[in-house]
């Protein structure tokens, strides 16, 4: 018996909000992502899943490195928009953004971030529309005590939407 997929069931999964960045051939790029998780502790590995159409996915695939900056709850929508609704093909997303280079050279965003780390890609998993990057963490930085922005708060409090290339784009219909 075939069952319908109720997107509201998927919306009940918990997510954070992050900037996933990379550095490739002297160029920085980053995007908003909600799909980041710790995979192992020895060695410390994390994973992120990025849409193949996004420049960040392309550059991460070429460079073999990525960073994750954990956004705080008070981050303004304009800052999220810079990384989430504009393309690095059209703008320099890191213009006027405070960041430092991680051990791999990937950018660790300091503005509106609680913590950040960077990783060297050790495995990729090709999906139909996305690529899952698994990386071994090379460095981690803690910037400040603050509440992390959850994906639920992004939608419910900030009234944010998901761009078409986000894995959760279908959630927009629930609003």
TAMO-V888094 format. One record per residue. N is the residue number from 1. RES is the residue in one small letter. PSI is psi in whole degrees, 0 to 359 (none if undefined). Layout:
((N RES PSI) (N RES PSI))
//
This chain:
((1 x 127) (2 x 135) (3 x 143) (4 x 153) (5 x 116) (6 x 108) (7 x 334) (8 x 328) (9 x 318) (10 x 327) (11 x 341) (12 x 349) (13 x 145) (14 x 142) (15 x 160) (16 x 184) (17 x 129) (18 x 160) (19 x 120) (20 x 124) (21 x 168) (22 x 165) (23 x 132) (24 x 120) (25 x 45) (26 x 5) (27 x 135) (28 x 145) (29 x 159) (30 x 164) (31 x 161) (32 x 138) (33 x 148) (34 x 357) (35 x 87) (36 x 135) (37 x 153) (38 x 134) (39 x 312) (40 x 166) (41 x 337) (42 x 99) (43 x 159) (44 x 113) (45 x 144) (46 x 164) (47 x 150) (48 x 153) (49 x 121) (50 x 144) (51 x 135) (52 x 334) (53 x 345) (54 x 141) (55 x 324) (56 x 319) (57 x 316) (58 x 311) (59 x 325) (60 x 319) (61 x 322) (62 x 320) (63 x 330) (64 x 20) (65 x 153) (66 x 158) (67 x 159) (68 x 125) (69 x 125) (70 x 115) (71 x 145) (72 x 159) (73 x 328) (74 x 4) (75 x 132) (76 x 152) (77 x 330) (78 x 323) (79 x 316) (80 x 317) (81 x 324) (82 x 322) (83 x 342) (84 x 338) (85 x 14) (86 x 152) (87 x 139) (88 x 349) (89 x 339) (90 x 331) (91 x 163) (92 x 103) (93 x 339) (94 x 3) (95 x 131) (96 x 24) (97 x 131) (98 x 127) (99 x 166) (100 x 155) (101 x 133) (102 x 185) (103 x 329) (104 x 347) (105 x 352) (106 x 146) (107 x 129) (108 x 106) (109 x 131) (110 x 332) (111 x 127) (112 x 21) (113 x 143) (114 x 319) (115 x 167) (116 x 155) (117 x 163) (118 x 159) (119 x 152) (120 x 127) (121 x 126) (122 x 346) (123 x 145) (124 x 147) (125 x 119) (126 x 124) (127 x 168) (128 x 314) (129 x 347) (130 x 167) (131 x 130) (132 x 121) (133 x 124) (134 x 128) (135 x 145) (136 x 124) (137 x 131) (138 x 329) (139 x 156) (140 x 139) (141 x 136) (142 x 126) (143 x 317) (144 x 160) (145 x 125) (146 x 164) (147 x 132) (148 x 147) (149 x 125) (150 x 159) (151 x 326) (152 x 315) (153 x 324) (154 x 316) (155 x 313) (156 x 320) (157 x 312) (158 x 350) (159 x 33) (160 x 156) (161 x 165) (162 x 133) (163 x 163) (164 x 330) (165 x 359) (166 x 145) (167 x 341) (168 x 20) (169 x 322) (170 x 340) (171 x 337) (172 x 328) (173 x 343) (174 x 350) (175 x none))
//
